[in-house]
Amino acid sequence: RTLDDIVDNDNKLEIKKENFLKFKQDFINKSLSNPIIKEMWLIINSESISQKVVMDLFDGVETDLNEKVKINSKKELLVYSYRVAGTVGLMMSKILKVNNREALKGAIDLGIAMQLTNIARDVCEDKARNRHYIQHNFTSIQETIKDSQIFYNNSFYSINSIPLRSRFSVIVARRMYRKIGDYILKQKNIENYNRAGKIYIPVFEKIFQTFFSFFDFIKLLFAKDFN
């Protein structure tokens, strides 16, 4: 959240770069006078989180510190999505005491899926910031949603390794985010998409998805192996 705030605030680019690099260097140097850095290092040490994963997150967020951001291939898009979101899935998994290797891969998949959903939803907003993760046309948006579905599917059985006390909230979050993609596709063309603004799912849909999440929860209770 701190990294996003540095990159997305209204300061001039030079100031944002300076603030970002200072925070990054303070993190590397373990400047514990900063309470956020202190707390982060406590978590890294207590939960055995790889510093490489955290640095991948820094690298991903730093991508946005340019006058123009342009991703030119699906591979670049997936690498970016891993860095800014898959890493978060990995760190959250360690905090939730998940250590199964396949489950950790699933956490990366879910992070990437959610990031692809965000990218497909925020094309207009990102364009205004001169960030072009995908092209501003409905075909690219549809393809991004389609790709996200693959990662949502791959993530499902990994949720089984999350402790019961936290499992349901992850199931609900996965369903809610995935449903955003369906509502994006309902726009059918770029004109409707542009008019719709930032797309959220309505309250009644949230209720439905929460209800359906109970079936996912039960299904996982009886699942013995990952797909």
Accessible surface in RSA format (square Angstrom, percent):
REM  Atomic radii and reference values for relative SASA: ProtOr
REM  Chains: A
REM  Algorithm: Lee & Richards
REM  Probe-radius: 1.40
REM  Slices: 20
REM RES _ NUM      All-atoms   Total-Side   Main-Chain    Non-polar    All polar
REM                ABS   REL    ABS   REL    ABS   REL    ABS   REL    ABS   REL
RES ARG A   1   191.65  80.5 150.03  76.5  41.63  99.1  85.11 116.3 106.55  64.6
RES THR A   2    38.38  27.3  34.54  35.0   3.85   9.2  23.62  31.7  14.77  22.3
RES LEU A   3    16.79   9.3  16.60  11.9   0.19   0.5  16.60  11.7   0.19   0.5
RES ASP A   4    56.09  39.3  56.00  55.7   0.10   0.2   4.08   9.6  52.01  51.9
RES ASP A   5    75.10  52.6  70.49  70.2   4.61  10.9  29.41  69.2  45.69  45.6
RES ILE A   6    23.03  13.1  22.19  16.5   0.84   2.0  23.02  16.6   0.01   0.0
RES VAL A   7     2.29   1.5   2.20   2.0   0.08   0.2   2.20   1.9   0.08   0.2
RES ASP A   8    48.34  33.9  33.14  33.0  15.20  35.9  13.17  31.0  35.17  35.1
RES ASN A   9    56.55  39.0  41.89  40.5  14.66  35.3  36.00  86.6  20.55  19.9
RES ASP A  10   150.67 105.5 115.33 114.8  35.33  83.6  42.53 100.1 108.13 107.8
RES ASN A  11    64.62  44.6  52.47  50.7  12.15  29.2   4.59  11.1  60.03  58.0
RES LYS A  12   153.50  74.9 144.54  88.7   8.96  21.3  94.92  85.4  58.58  62.4
RES LEU A  13    29.14  16.2  23.00  16.5   6.14  15.4  23.00  16.2   6.14  16.5
RES GLU A  14   116.65  67.0 110.13  83.3   6.51  15.5  67.78 131.1  48.86  39.9
RES ILE A  15    79.17  45.1  78.95  58.8   0.23   0.6  79.17  57.0   0.00   0.0
RES LYS A  16    28.07  13.7  28.07  17.2   0.00   0.0   1.85   1.7  26.22  27.9
RES LYS A  17    81.30  39.7  81.28  49.9   0.02   0.1  37.18  33.5  44.12  47.0
RES GLU A  18   120.48  69.2 112.55  85.1   7.93  18.9  39.70  76.8  80.78  66.0
RES ASN A  19    56.40  38.9  52.94  51.2   3.47   8.3  10.37  24.9  46.04  44.5
RES PHE A  20     0.00   0.0   0.00   0.0   0.00   0.0   0.00   0.0   0.00   0.0
RES LEU A  21    91.01  50.7  87.36  62.5   3.66   9.2  87.65  61.6   3.36   9.0
RES LYS A  22   132.79  64.8 125.41  76.9   7.39  17.6 100.15  90.1  32.64  34.8
RES PHE A  23    25.79  12.9  23.48  14.5   2.30   6.0  25.45  15.4   0.34   1.0
RES LYS A  24    38.15  18.6  38.15  23.4   0.00   0.0  14.95  13.5  23.20  24.7
RES GLN A  25    90.51  50.6  90.51  66.1   0.00   0.0  35.89  76.4  54.62  41.4
RES ASP A  26    27.76  19.4  27.76  27.6   0.00   0.0   0.36   0.9  27.40  27.3
RES PHE A  27     3.27   1.6   3.27   2.0   0.00   0.0   3.27   2.0   0.00   0.0
RES ILE A  28    68.90  39.2  55.46  41.3  13.44  32.4  55.46  39.9  13.44  36.5
RES ASN A  29    92.03  63.5  64.22  62.1  27.81  67.0  22.01  53.0  70.02  67.7
RES LYS A  30   106.16  51.8  95.81  58.8  10.35  24.6  50.16  45.2  55.99  59.6
RES SER A  31    34.36  29.0  25.38  33.9   8.98  20.7  20.74  44.2  13.62  19.1
RES LEU A  32    91.62  51.0  79.18  56.6  12.44  31.3  80.01  56.2  11.61  31.3
RES SER A  33   111.00  93.8  71.94  96.0  39.07  90.0  59.05 125.7  51.95  72.8
RES ASN A  34    41.79  28.8  36.97  35.7   4.82  11.6  12.36  29.8  29.42  28.4
RES PRO A  35   101.83  74.2  93.99  85.7   7.84  28.5  97.39  80.4   4.43  27.6
RES ILE A  36    88.74  50.5  84.09  62.6   4.65  11.2  87.68  63.1   1.06   2.9
RES ILE A  37     0.62   0.4   0.36   0.3   0.26   0.6   0.62   0.4   0.00   0.0
RES LYS A  38   102.00  49.8 101.63  62.4   0.37   0.9  43.81  39.4  58.19  62.0
RES GLU A  39    96.58  55.4  96.23  72.8   0.35   0.8  37.27  72.1  59.31  48.4
RES MET A  40    49.87  25.8  48.24  31.9   1.63   3.9  24.97  21.2  24.89  33.0
RES TRP A  41    13.65   5.5  13.61   6.6   0.04   0.1  13.65   7.3   0.00   0.0
RES LEU A  42    99.06  55.2  96.34  68.9   2.72   6.8  96.95  68.1   2.11   5.7
RES ILE A  43    48.96  27.9  48.25  35.9   0.71   1.7  48.96  35.3   0.00   0.0
RES ILE A  44     7.97   4.5   6.73   5.0   1.24   3.0   6.73   4.8   1.24   3.4
RES ASN A  45    99.76  68.8  74.64  72.1  25.12  60.5  30.71  73.9  69.05  66.7
RES SER A  46    78.66  66.5  43.75  58.4  34.91  80.4  47.54 101.2  31.12  43.6
RES GLU A  47    34.68  19.9  26.22  19.8   8.46  20.1   5.10   9.9  29.58  24.2
RES SER A  48    84.81  71.7  63.09  84.2  21.72  50.0  39.13  83.3  45.67  64.0
RES ILE A  49    10.11   5.8   2.31   1.7   7.80  18.8   2.77   2.0   7.34  19.9
RES SER A  50    57.16  48.3  42.69  57.0  14.46  33.3  40.34  85.9  16.81  23.6
RES GLN A  51    76.63  42.8  70.22  51.3   6.41  15.3  22.70  48.3  53.93  40.9
RES LYS A  52   134.34  65.5 127.92  78.5   6.42  15.3 103.82  93.4  30.52  32.5
RES VAL A  53    19.33  12.7  19.33  17.5   0.00   0.0  19.33  16.8   0.00   0.0
RES VAL A  54     4.22   2.8   4.22   3.8   0.00   0.0   4.22   3.7   0.00   0.0
RES MET A  55    36.54  18.9  36.54  24.2   0.00   0.0  36.48  31.0   0.06   0.1
RES ASP A  56    12.68   8.9  12.68  12.6   0.00   0.0   0.77   1.8  11.91  11.9
RES LEU A  57    27.42  15.3  27.42  19.6   0.00   0.0  27.42  19.3   0.00   0.0
RES PHE A  58     4.43   2.2   4.43   2.7   0.00   0.0   4.43   2.7   0.00   0.0
RES ASP A  59    56.73  39.7  50.31  50.1   6.42  15.2  12.31  29.0  44.41  44.3
RES GLY A  60     0.06   0.1   0.00   N/A   0.06   0.1   0.06   0.2   0.00   0.0
RES VAL A  61     6.92   4.6   6.51   5.9   0.40   1.0   6.92   6.0   0.00   0.0
RES GLU A  62    52.81  30.3  49.49  37.4   3.32   7.9  19.18  37.1  33.63  27.5
RES THR A  63    44.42  31.6  35.82  36.3   8.59  20.5  33.55  45.1  10.87  16.4
RES ASP A  64    15.52  10.9  10.97  10.9   4.55  10.8   0.00   0.0  15.52  15.5
RES LEU A  65     6.81   3.8   4.06   2.9   2.75   6.9   4.06   2.9   2.75   7.4
RES ASN A  66    74.30  51.2  63.29  61.2  11.01  26.5   9.85  23.7  64.45  62.3
RES GLU A  67   127.78  73.4 115.17  87.1  12.61  30.0  58.93 114.0  68.85  56.2
RES LYS A  68   116.27  56.7  97.56  59.9  18.71  44.5  46.64  42.0  69.64  74.2
RES VAL A  69     5.84   3.8   3.06   2.8   2.78   6.7   5.84   5.1   0.00   0.0
RES LYS A  70   114.07  55.7  92.54  56.8  21.53  51.3  59.06  53.2  55.01  58.6
RES ILE A  71    20.48  11.7   9.01   6.7  11.47  27.6   9.01   6.5  11.47  31.1
RES ASN A  72   106.19  73.2  70.76  68.4  35.43  85.3  30.64  73.7  75.55  73.0
RES SER A  73    53.43  45.2  38.43  51.3  15.00  34.5  46.30  98.6   7.13  10.0
RES LYS A  74   119.33  58.2 106.61  65.4  12.72  30.3  69.87  62.9  49.46  52.7
RES LYS A  75   160.59  78.3 153.27  94.0   7.32  17.4 100.01  90.0  60.58  64.5
RES GLU A  76    77.95  44.8  72.59  54.9   5.36  12.8  34.26  66.3  43.69  35.7
RES LEU A  77     9.73   5.4   9.73   7.0   0.00   0.0   9.73   6.8   0.00   0.0
RES LEU A  78    46.98  26.2  45.54  32.6   1.44   3.6  45.93  32.3   1.05   2.8
RES VAL A  79    58.16  38.3  55.25  50.0   2.92   7.0  58.08  50.5   0.09   0.2
RES TYR A  80    15.60   7.3  13.45   7.7   2.15   5.6   7.51   5.6   8.09  10.0
RES SER A  81     0.00   0.0   0.00   0.0   0.00   0.0   0.00   0.0   0.00   0.0
RES TYR A  82    51.15  23.9  51.15  29.1   0.00   0.0  40.68  30.6  10.47  12.9
RES ARG A  83    84.94  35.7  84.94  43.3   0.00   0.0   0.41   0.6  84.53  51.2
RES VAL A  84    24.46  16.1  11.83  10.7  12.63  30.4  11.83  10.3  12.63  34.2
RES ALA A  85    14.28  13.1  11.73  18.1   2.55   5.8  12.90  18.2   1.38   3.6
RES GLY A  86     0.00   0.0   0.00   N/A   0.00   0.0   0.00   0.0   0.00   0.0
RES THR A  87     0.00   0.0   0.00   0.0   0.00   0.0   0.00   0.0   0.00   0.0
RES VAL A  88    65.47  43.1  65.47  59.3   0.00   0.0  65.47  56.9   0.00   0.0
RES GLY A  89    15.34  18.9   0.00   N/A  15.34  18.9  13.90  38.1   1.44   3.2
RES LEU A  90    24.77  13.8  24.77  17.7   0.00   0.0  24.77  17.4   0.00   0.0
RES MET A  91    14.65   7.6  14.38   9.5   0.28   0.7  13.58  11.5   1.08   1.4
RES MET A  92    93.10  48.2  93.10  61.6   0.00   0.0  68.13  57.9  24.97  33.1
RES SER A  93     8.84   7.5   7.99  10.7   0.85   2.0   0.68   1.5   8.15  11.4
RES LYS A  94    44.42  21.7  40.75  25.0   3.68   8.8  14.66  13.2  29.76  31.7
RES ILE A  95    66.15  37.6  57.64  42.9   8.52  20.5  57.64  41.5   8.52  23.1
RES LEU A  96    29.71  16.5  29.57  21.2   0.14   0.4  29.71  20.9   0.00   0.0
RES LYS A  97   117.32  57.2  99.46  61.0  17.87  42.5  73.83  66.5  43.49  46.3
RES VAL A  98     4.23   2.8   2.23   2.0   2.00   4.8   4.23   3.7   0.00   0.0
RES ASN A  99   103.70  71.5  82.10  79.3  21.60  52.0  33.29  80.1  70.41  68.1
RES ASN A 100    73.47  50.7  59.28  57.3  14.18  34.2  20.60  49.6  52.87  51.1
RES ARG A 101   181.76  76.3 175.17  89.3   6.59  15.7  61.59  84.2 120.17  72.8
RES GLU A 102    85.88  49.3  80.63  61.0   5.25  12.5  33.59  65.0  52.29  42.7
RES ALA A 103     3.20   2.9   0.51   0.8   2.69   6.1   0.51   0.7   2.69   7.1
RES LEU A 104    33.26  18.5  33.26  23.8   0.00   0.0  33.26  23.4   0.00   0.0
RES LYS A 105   101.40  49.5  99.62  61.1   1.79   4.3  60.28  54.3  41.12  43.8
RES GLY A 106     2.62   3.2   0.00   N/A   2.62   3.2   1.97   5.4   0.65   1.5
RES ALA A 107    13.53  12.4   6.31   9.7   7.22  16.4  12.89  18.2   0.64   1.7
RES ILE A 108    41.36  23.5  41.36  30.8   0.00   0.0  41.36  29.8   0.00   0.0
RES ASP A 109    26.34  18.5  26.34  26.2   0.00   0.0   0.00   0.0  26.34  26.3
RES LEU A 110    20.68  11.5  20.68  14.8   0.00   0.0  20.68  14.5   0.00   0.0
RES GLY A 111     8.57  10.6   0.00   N/A   8.57  10.6   8.26  22.7   0.31   0.7
RES ILE A 112    11.98   6.8  11.98   8.9   0.00   0.0  11.98   8.6   0.00   0.0
RES ALA A 113     0.00   0.0   0.00   0.0   0.00   0.0   0.00   0.0   0.00   0.0
RES MET A 114    39.50  20.5  39.50  26.1   0.00   0.0  15.44  13.1  24.06  31.9
RES GLN A 115    27.83  15.6  27.70  20.2   0.13   0.3   0.00   0.0  27.83  21.1
RES LEU A 116     0.22   0.1   0.22   0.2   0.00   0.0   0.22   0.2   0.00   0.0
RES THR A 117     0.66   0.5   0.66   0.7   0.00   0.0   0.12   0.2   0.54   0.8
RES ASN A 118    35.05  24.2  34.81  33.6   0.24   0.6   8.18  19.7  26.87  26.0
RES ILE A 119     4.18   2.4   3.12   2.3   1.05   2.5   4.00   2.9   0.18   0.5
RES ALA A 120     0.00   0.0   0.00   0.0   0.00   0.0   0.00   0.0   0.00   0.0
RES ARG A 121    24.56  10.3  19.21   9.8   5.36  12.8   0.08   0.1  24.48  14.8
RES ASP A 122    19.90  13.9  17.98  17.9   1.92   4.5   3.28   7.7  16.62  16.6
RES VAL A 123     9.06   6.0   5.47   5.0   3.59   8.7   8.11   7.0   0.95   2.6
RES CYS A 124    47.94  36.3  40.77  45.5   7.17  16.9  34.28  86.9  13.65  14.7
RES GLU A 125    69.50  39.9  60.03  45.4   9.47  22.5  37.33  72.2  32.17  26.3
RES ASP A 126    15.39  10.8  15.39  15.3   0.00   0.0   1.88   4.4  13.51  13.5
RES LYS A 127   104.81  51.1  95.60  58.7   9.21  21.9  52.22  47.0  52.59  56.0
RES ALA A 128    93.32  85.8  47.89  73.9  45.43 103.3  60.85  85.7  32.47  86.0
RES ARG A 129   104.18  43.7  82.37  42.0  21.81  51.9  33.47  45.7  70.71  42.9
RES ASN A 130    59.23  40.8  58.66  56.7   0.58   1.4  17.31  41.7  41.92  40.5
RES ARG A 131    20.71   8.7  18.53   9.4   2.18   5.2   0.89   1.2  19.82  12.0
RES HIS A 132    45.67  25.0  42.38  29.5   3.30   8.4  25.57  26.3  20.11  23.4
RES TYR A 133    14.50   6.8   9.23   5.3   5.27  13.7   6.72   5.0   7.78   9.6
RES ILE A 134    23.99  13.7  10.49   7.8  13.50  32.5  19.00  13.7   4.99  13.5
RES GLN A 135   117.68  65.8 109.69  80.2   7.99  19.0  32.97  70.2  84.72  64.3
RES HIS A 136    60.78  33.2  34.49  24.0  26.28  67.2  33.13  34.1  27.64  32.2
RES ASN A 137    51.60  35.6  51.38  49.7   0.22   0.5  30.67  73.8  20.93  20.2
RES PHE A 138    17.29   8.6  14.56   9.0   2.72   7.1  14.56   8.8   2.72   7.8
RES THR A 139    83.14  59.1  82.17  83.3   0.97   2.3  46.84  62.9  36.30  54.9
RES SER A 140    16.47  13.9  14.76  19.7   1.71   3.9   5.11  10.9  11.36  15.9
RES ILE A 141     0.00   0.0   0.00   0.0   0.00   0.0   0.00   0.0   0.00   0.0
RES GLN A 142    79.24  44.3  76.14  55.6   3.10   7.4  15.41  32.8  63.83  48.4
RES GLU A 143    97.72  56.1  96.09  72.7   1.63   3.9  33.13  64.1  64.59  52.7
RES THR A 144     4.78   3.4   3.75   3.8   1.03   2.5   0.94   1.3   3.85   5.8
RES ILE A 145     0.91   0.5   0.91   0.7   0.00   0.0   0.91   0.7   0.00   0.0
RES LYS A 146   146.48  71.5 141.84  87.0   4.63  11.0  88.01  79.2  58.47  62.3
RES ASP A 147    18.27  12.8  18.26  18.2   0.01   0.0   3.54   8.3  14.74  14.7
RES SER A 148     0.37   0.3   0.37   0.5   0.00   0.0   0.00   0.0   0.37   0.5
RES GLN A 149    41.41  23.2  41.41  30.3   0.00   0.0  33.61  71.5   7.79   5.9
RES ILE A 150    92.58  52.7  91.14  67.9   1.44   3.5  92.50  66.6   0.09   0.2
RES PHE A 151    33.27  16.6  33.27  20.6   0.00   0.0  33.27  20.2   0.00   0.0
RES TYR A 152     0.38   0.2   0.38   0.2   0.00   0.0   0.38   0.3   0.00   0.0
RES ASN A 153    84.75  58.4  71.20  68.8  13.55  32.6  23.68  57.0  61.07  59.0
RES ASN A 154    85.65  59.1  61.38  59.3  24.27  58.5  14.39  34.6  71.26  68.9
RES SER A 155     0.20   0.2   0.20   0.3   0.00   0.0   0.20   0.4   0.00   0.0
RES PHE A 156    15.81   7.9  15.81   9.8   0.00   0.0  15.81   9.6   0.00   0.0
RES TYR A 157    37.97  17.7  37.53  21.4   0.45   1.2  18.01  13.5  19.97  24.6
RES SER A 158    11.05   9.3   7.92  10.6   3.13   7.2   3.56   7.6   7.48  10.5
RES ILE A 159     3.20   1.8   2.75   2.0   0.46   1.1   3.20   2.3   0.00   0.0
RES ASN A 160    41.02  28.3  30.56  29.5  10.46  25.2   3.44   8.3  37.58  36.3
RES SER A 161    38.71  32.7  15.52  20.7  23.19  53.4  14.55  31.0  24.16  33.9
RES ILE A 162    16.74   9.5  16.45  12.3   0.29   0.7  16.50  11.9   0.24   0.6
RES PRO A 163    32.96  24.0  22.20  20.2  10.76  39.1  32.96  27.2   0.00   0.0
RES LEU A 164   104.13  58.0  90.12  64.5  14.01  35.2  90.28  63.4  13.85  37.3
RES ARG A 165   188.95  79.3 142.17  72.5  46.78 111.4  78.95 107.9 109.99  66.7
RES SER A 166    19.25  16.3  16.36  21.8   2.89   6.6   8.27  17.6  10.98  15.4
RES ARG A 167    21.69   9.1  21.69  11.1   0.00   0.0   0.00   0.0  21.69  13.1
RES PHE A 168    56.01  28.0  55.83  34.6   0.19   0.5  55.83  33.8   0.19   0.5
RES SER A 169    72.61  61.4  60.98  81.4  11.64  26.8  53.31 113.5  19.31  27.0
RES VAL A 170    29.21  19.2  27.05  24.5   2.16   5.2  29.21  25.4   0.00   0.0
RES ILE A 171     0.25   0.1   0.25   0.2   0.00   0.0   0.25   0.2   0.00   0.0
RES VAL A 172    26.03  17.1  26.03  23.6   0.00   0.0  26.03  22.6   0.00   0.0
RES ALA A 173    40.89  37.6  34.99  54.0   5.90  13.4  40.69  57.3   0.20   0.5
RES ARG A 174    13.93   5.8  13.93   7.1   0.00   0.0   0.07   0.1  13.86   8.4
RES ARG A 175    62.00  26.0  59.84  30.5   2.15   5.1   4.89   6.7  57.10  34.6
RES MET A 176    34.48  17.9  34.48  22.8   0.00   0.0  34.27  29.1   0.21   0.3
RES TYR A 177    61.64  28.8  61.64  35.1   0.00   0.0  34.46  25.9  27.19  33.5
RES ARG A 178    58.56  24.6  58.31  29.7   0.24   0.6  21.50  29.4  37.06  22.5
RES LYS A 179    49.30  24.1  48.67  29.9   0.64   1.5   8.29   7.5  41.01  43.7
RES ILE A 180    11.81   6.7  11.81   8.8   0.00   0.0  11.81   8.5   0.00   0.0
RES GLY A 181     0.88   1.1   0.00   N/A   0.88   1.1   0.88   2.4   0.00   0.0
RES ASP A 182    49.07  34.4  46.13  45.9   2.94   7.0  11.87  27.9  37.20  37.1
RES TYR A 183    28.91  13.5  28.91  16.4   0.00   0.0  26.63  20.0   2.28   2.8
RES ILE A 184     0.00   0.0   0.00   0.0   0.00   0.0   0.00   0.0   0.00   0.0
RES LEU A 185    66.28  36.9  57.85  41.4   8.43  21.2  58.14  40.8   8.14  21.9
RES LYS A 186   122.15  59.6 103.54  63.5  18.60  44.3  75.73  68.2  46.42  49.4
RES GLN A 187    37.06  20.7  35.06  25.6   2.00   4.8   1.98   4.2  35.09  26.6
RES LYS A 188   162.61  79.3 139.39  85.5  23.22  55.3  85.74  77.2  76.87  81.9
RES ASN A 189    56.85  39.2  55.43  53.6   1.43   3.4  22.60  54.4  34.26  33.1
RES ILE A 190    35.88  20.4  34.85  26.0   1.03   2.5  34.85  25.1   1.03   2.8
RES GLU A 191    97.05  55.7  93.66  70.9   3.39   8.1  50.19  97.1  46.86  38.3
RES ASN A 192    46.93  32.4  44.30  42.8   2.63   6.3   8.61  20.7  38.32  37.0
RES TYR A 193     4.66   2.2   3.46   2.0   1.20   3.1   3.39   2.5   1.27   1.6
RES ASN A 194    67.82  46.8  49.33  47.7  18.49  44.5  21.47  51.7  46.35  44.8
RES ARG A 195   178.08  74.8 141.84  72.3  36.23  86.3  79.12 108.1  98.96  60.0
RES ALA A 196    47.34  43.5  11.14  17.2  36.21  82.4  23.40  33.0  23.94  63.4
RES GLY A 197    38.26  47.2   0.00   N/A  38.26  47.2  35.19  96.6   3.06   6.9
RES LYS A 198    85.32  41.6  60.04  36.8  25.29  60.2  30.28  27.3  55.05  58.6
RES ILE A 199    12.14   6.9   8.75   6.5   3.39   8.2  12.14   8.7   0.00   0.0
RES TYR A 200   140.02  65.4 123.16  70.1  16.86  43.9  96.72  72.7  43.30  53.4
RES ILE A 201    10.87   6.2   5.06   3.8   5.80  14.0   5.27   3.8   5.60  15.2
RES PRO A 202    46.77  34.1  34.50  31.4  12.27  44.6  46.72  38.6   0.05   0.3
RES VAL A 203   108.19  71.2 105.39  95.4   2.80   6.7 105.39  91.6   2.80   7.6
RES PHE A 204   113.44  56.8 110.05  68.2   3.40   8.8 111.23  67.4   2.21   6.3
RES GLU A 205    15.27   8.8  15.27  11.5   0.00   0.0   0.00   0.0  15.27  12.5
RES LYS A 206    95.01  46.3  94.34  57.9   0.66   1.6  41.41  37.3  53.59  57.1
RES ILE A 207   110.20  62.7 105.34  78.5   4.86  11.7 109.19  78.6   1.01   2.7
RES PHE A 208   103.26  51.7 103.26  64.0   0.00   0.0 103.26  62.6   0.00   0.0
RES GLN A 209     7.56   4.2   7.56   5.5   0.00   0.0   0.00   0.0   7.56   5.7
RES THR A 210    46.96  33.4  46.96  47.6   0.00   0.0  37.59  50.5   9.37  14.2
RES PHE A 211   111.91  56.0 109.63  67.9   2.28   5.9 111.51  67.6   0.39   1.1
RES PHE A 212    84.28  42.2  84.27  52.2   0.01   0.0  84.27  51.1   0.01   0.0
RES SER A 213     0.00   0.0   0.00   0.0   0.00   0.0   0.00   0.0   0.00   0.0
RES PHE A 214   106.54  53.3 106.54  66.0   0.00   0.0 106.54  64.6   0.00   0.0
RES PHE A 215   114.22  57.1 109.52  67.8   4.70  12.2 110.54  67.0   3.68  10.5
RES ASP A 216    15.66  11.0  15.54  15.5   0.12   0.3   0.16   0.4  15.50  15.5
RES PHE A 217    43.16  21.6  43.16  26.7   0.00   0.0  43.16  26.2   0.00   0.0
RES ILE A 218    88.70  50.5  88.70  66.1   0.00   0.0  88.70  63.9   0.00   0.0
RES LYS A 219   112.72  55.0 102.98  63.2   9.74  23.2  61.85  55.7  50.88  54.2
RES LEU A 220     0.11   0.1   0.00   0.0   0.11   0.3   0.00   0.0   0.11   0.3
RES LEU A 221    89.91  50.1  59.76  42.7  30.15  75.8  61.58  43.2  28.33  76.2
RES PHE A 222   159.77  79.9 137.91  85.4  21.86  56.9 142.96  86.7  16.81  48.1
RES ALA A 223    20.31  18.7   4.37   6.7  15.95  36.3  13.44  18.9   6.88  18.2
RES LYS A 224   189.14  92.3 153.28  94.0  35.86  85.4 101.53  91.4  87.61  93.3
RES ASP A 225   115.33  80.8  98.07  97.6  17.25  40.8  35.78  84.2  79.55  79.3
RES PHE A 226    65.70  32.9  42.33  26.2  23.37  60.8  42.33  25.7  23.37  66.9
RES ASN A 227   158.27 109.1  93.50  90.4  64.77 156.0  59.06 142.1  99.22  95.9
END  Absolute sums over single chains surface
CHAIN  1 A    12542.0      10932.2       1609.7       7225.8       5316.2
END  Absolute sums over all chains
TOTAL         12542.0      10932.2       1609.7       7225.8       5316.2
